[in-house]
Amino acid sequence: MPDPESLLPLKPDVFLILTIVARNDQYGYGIMQEAERLTDGRVRLQPGALYRRLRWMLDAGLLDELAERPVPAVEDDDRRRYYRVTPFGRRVADAEAARMRGLLRAAEGAGVLGEP
């Protein structure tokens, strides 16, 4: 695997997808719903863009597509593809979070962040 830093900075939607799938295995539409929920509706992942991102993330080794179904068959749809963050994907997400934390510290030091 390459150095996680070599993929930084991540596109915001890639980082968001990683954080969603890091919580638990997820399928495409579930990722779209969770992105909207976590961002109070400010981020709406469009299906075409989402699936292009997922393909890139699979190719980059950030995600794996699961062969097994994480939910009972009665509650599931055979067309769903479930994704899981790889150990490399977690290292990339950690590196991106650290990079963003540093940017936030710099912004705070410069007094450009408003009151919470």
FENCOR-V745507 format. One record per residue. RES is the residue in one letter. BURIAL is + if it has 16 or more other C-alpha atoms within 10 Angstrom, else -. Layout:
res->RES burial->BURIAL
res->RES burial->BURIAL
//
This chain:
res->M burial->-
res->P burial->-
res->D burial->-
res->P burial->+
res->E burial->-
res->S burial->-
res->L burial->-
res->L burial->-
res->P burial->-
res->L burial->+
res->K burial->-
res->P burial->-
res->D burial->+
res->V burial->+
res->F burial->+
res->L burial->+
res->I burial->+
res->L burial->+
res->T burial->+
res->I burial->+
res->V burial->+
res->A burial->+
res->R burial->-
res->N burial->-
res->D burial->+
res->Q burial->+
res->Y burial->+
res->G burial->+
res->Y burial->+
res->G burial->-
res->I burial->+
res->M burial->+
res->Q burial->-
res->E burial->+
res->A burial->+
res->E burial->-
res->R burial->-
res->L burial->-
res->T burial->-
res->D burial->-
res->G burial->-
res->R burial->-
res->V burial->+
res->R burial->+
res->L burial->+
res->Q burial->-
res->P burial->-
res->G burial->-
res->A burial->-
res->L burial->+
res->Y burial->-
res->R burial->-
res->R burial->+
res->L burial->+
res->R burial->-
res->W burial->-
res->M burial->+
res->L burial->+
res->D burial->-
res->A burial->-
res->G burial->+
res->L burial->+
res->L burial->+
res->D burial->+
res->E burial->+
res->L burial->-
res->A burial->-
res->E burial->-
res->R burial->-
res->P burial->-
res->V burial->-
res->P burial->-
res->A burial->-
res->V burial->-
res->E burial->-
res->D burial->-
res->D burial->-
res->D burial->-
res->R burial->-
res->R burial->-
res->R burial->-
res->Y burial->+
res->Y burial->+
res->R burial->+
res->V burial->+
res->T burial->+
res->P burial->-
res->F burial->+
res->G burial->+
res->R burial->+
res->R burial->+
res->V burial->+
res->A burial->+
res->D burial->+
res->A burial->+
res->E burial->+
res->A burial->+
res->A burial->-
res->R burial->-
res->M burial->-
res->R burial->-
res->G burial->-
res->L burial->-
res->L burial->-
res->R burial->-
res->A burial->-
res->A burial->-
res->E burial->-
res->G burial->-
res->A burial->-
res->G burial->-
res->V burial->-
res->L burial->-
res->G burial->-
res->E burial->-
res->P burial->-
//
